[in-house]
């Protein structure tokens, strides 16, 4: 493709639309049809066009990955690590351009897009650091039997990522899959495909042809990425409902799955919590990063009744300084939601809560022109003491709306959290580290933070995933790496 990527700032919004193709067997493949990608801050503006694959092209990507698998899997893990590390250097120097493109198609503020580019690199390096563990052989001595247990790669892996932090989220799975000896086909999100395709074009140029393939298009057109019997593992990050559909598709061929799904993540603010400016800032970031569109964001706050008013006032003060506007405006601290549908869903939840008697505090300011741009903008809102049965509490709102619920008995909150449909993340806020740790150990969620929350507090050395309907399996860390392998036992007599 010959289009020049845009740079950040005013020029980014005036740039010509970009166009991305498919990446199959090391070659860029164009298509007959293309899908327009729109700017969430000004939906009439087209950021670019992504190739719309046909089912045959999706099958060709799977075939390319399958053909590349034997040679890639046969390499020692350390050699694969070297190749992946060298491929990573091909991203150097293009970070600003790719981040600017991400902001235009996603809507997030420029700083977040810049961080996203660095997260993919950091997560890939974290995976590379685990390479030596793959060639280790576990031995079970006899007599009468002696067994050796090897870890073997699975085959072709399909990776499907969401719109919110697509390249960062890809870093939790793709480098681990490749390092383990698998080949991959990546499906970028339909509303935010461009920066990811650009990134993977560069990265794949350093890998053997067919090891990494990229396919964009409608769910129906790319269904072979789920149902082709050559696909042995599917990694999906997205909603719980979509995850169930992915699991059903994988069942056709008994493909393995890793599903990182929805999270209605609670924060438990105890009576001894520190509510100074630093901790309030962490809580605001934990809840409103990327306009609340993060799976591991704080989605509801349970606060001891004795600290309720203090917490509400502190959050309102902090949120009052927020400025909601286009992501490439340096004055913006929060961008638009990625889609009109998501904006309307959050708006409906807020209206429902208001009708039921909950207090709604809309805070911050809209940038000049934001209200008339047609952009998917929402000011951050606190929902005060809502009925626990309202959707704003029971569902993942995935937007800048945060319910605050007072409690008297923390044990009842723990019981509610542990029996909820979701179990992705949680956080405990207390000035007593021992008390906080003891409470954290009782919470049945994949990750529990103490006095922090969200992606800014994620330890990429540790496994990440959810309990219950928040997912199956774990990504990152040694556990995440081994999830891309299968145990092979060789047993001898004597």
ABEGO torsion letter per residue (X at the ends): XABBBBBBEAAAAABBBBBBBBBBGGBBBBBABBBBBBBAABAABBAEBBBBBBAAAAAAAAAAAAAAAAAAAABBAAAAAAAAAAAAAAABGAAAAAAAAAAAAAGBBAAAAAAAAAAAAAAAAAAAAAAAAAABBBBBBOOABBBBBBBBBAEBBBBBBBAABAAAAAAAAAAAAAAAGBBBBBBBBAABAAAAAAAAAAAAAABBBGABBBBBEBAAAAAAAAABAABABBBBBEBAAAAAAAAAAAAAAGBBBBBBBBBBBBBBBBAABBABAAAAAAAAAAAABGGGBBAABBABBBBBAAAAAAAAAAAAAAAAABBBBBAABAABABBBBABAAAAAAAAAAAAAAAAAGBBBBBBEBBBBGAAAAGBBBBBBBBBBGBBAABAAAABBAGBBBBBBBBBABAAAAAAAAAABABAABBBBBBABAAAAAAAAAABBBABBBBGBBEAAABBAABBBEBBEAAEBEBBEEAAAAAAABBBBBBBBBX
